[in-house]
């Protein structure tokens, strides 16, 4: 019974995070396979990226950029919290701790 409850809870919290149900719209997804994947999702206003991307570089170029870490897929990027963000992303309203999905709603 405990396993069934855990499975149901897992489905409830992850079901809206799959590419089939998430509206990717005009977002551009990129993946470069290295030892760990380099992942980005680009919206019209900015970029959601994995830890390979340096926020300080984005600050120098005045780009809106938010970083999530510990991800191996674009789907995982949606659920992870923002751990770093550029000044331009802050100016758009992105805040530390938001999920990647919440940040993308702003960066679209």
C-alpha positions as a printed Julia matrix, in Angstrom:
108×3 Matrix{Float64}:
  0.0    0.0     0.0
  2.83   2.4     0.89
  4.42   1.87   -2.55
  1.13   2.6    -4.3
  0.77   5.88   -2.38
  4.34   6.86   -3.25
  3.74   6.12   -6.94
  0.53   8.17   -6.97
  2.23  11.09   -5.21
  5.14  10.88   -7.65
  2.78  11.0   -10.61
  0.9   13.96   -9.14
  4.04  16.02   -8.72
  5.75  15.14  -11.99
  2.91  14.66  -14.46
  2.94  18.3   -15.59
  6.68  18.29  -16.16
  6.89  16.05  -19.2
  7.56  17.36  -22.68
  4.31  15.84  -23.92
  2.21  18.03  -21.6
  4.39  21.12  -21.19
  3.69  23.76  -23.83
  7.15  24.35  -25.3
  5.67  26.85  -27.79
  8.41  28.96  -29.36
 11.04  27.88  -26.83
 14.23  26.6   -28.43
 15.79  23.56  -26.72
 19.44  22.66  -27.21
 21.43  19.7   -25.92
 25.16  19.09  -26.32
 26.24  15.67  -25.09
 29.4   15.96  -23.01
 30.26  13.9   -19.9
 27.15  15.59  -18.5
 24.74  17.2   -20.96
 24.94  20.92  -21.64
 21.29  21.96  -21.74
 19.6   25.22  -22.64
 16.06  26.39  -23.26
 15.85  29.75  -24.97
 12.85  32.05  -24.86
 12.38  35.4   -26.55
 13.49  37.26  -23.39
 16.18  34.98  -22.02
 17.76  31.62  -21.37
 17.27  28.79  -18.89
 20.51  26.8   -18.71
 22.36  24.15  -16.76
 25.44  24.81  -14.65
 27.8   24.84  -17.64
 26.67  28.42  -18.41
 28.28  31.26  -16.47
 25.93  33.97  -15.19
 28.79  36.49  -14.95
 29.29  36.29  -18.7
 25.57  36.97  -19.17
 25.87  39.96  -16.83
 28.65  41.36  -19.03
 26.49  41.03  -22.15
 23.27  42.1   -20.37
 21.51  38.82  -21.19
 18.68  37.4   -19.08
 19.89  34.0   -17.92
 18.84  31.62  -15.14
 20.67  28.5   -14.01
 19.47  25.16  -12.66
 21.82  22.35  -11.68
 21.72  18.58  -11.35
 19.75  18.05  -14.55
 20.1   15.53  -17.36
 17.11  16.51  -19.5
 15.0   19.47  -20.49
 12.09  17.99  -18.54
 14.18  17.93  -15.36
 15.05  21.6   -15.89
 11.4   22.5   -15.4
 11.21  21.15  -11.85
 14.57  22.3   -10.49
 14.94  25.55   -8.52
 16.91  28.48   -9.91
 20.33  28.58   -8.22
 21.79  31.58  -10.1
 20.46  34.36  -12.29
 21.73  37.36  -14.17
 20.84  40.96  -13.36
 18.75  41.16  -16.55
 16.71  38.12  -15.43
 16.15  39.76  -12.04
 14.94  42.91  -13.81
 12.38  40.8   -15.7
 11.02  39.44  -12.41
 12.78  36.08  -12.06
 13.64  35.27   -8.44
 15.99  32.8    -6.78
 14.25  29.57   -5.84
 11.64  29.73   -8.62
 11.43  26.55  -10.65
 12.69  26.43  -14.2
  9.07  26.28  -15.33
  8.21  29.47  -13.42
 11.25  31.24  -14.86
 10.36  30.16  -18.4
  6.91  31.71  -17.98
  8.76  35.03  -17.61
 11.49  34.39  -20.21
  9.09  33.28  -22.98
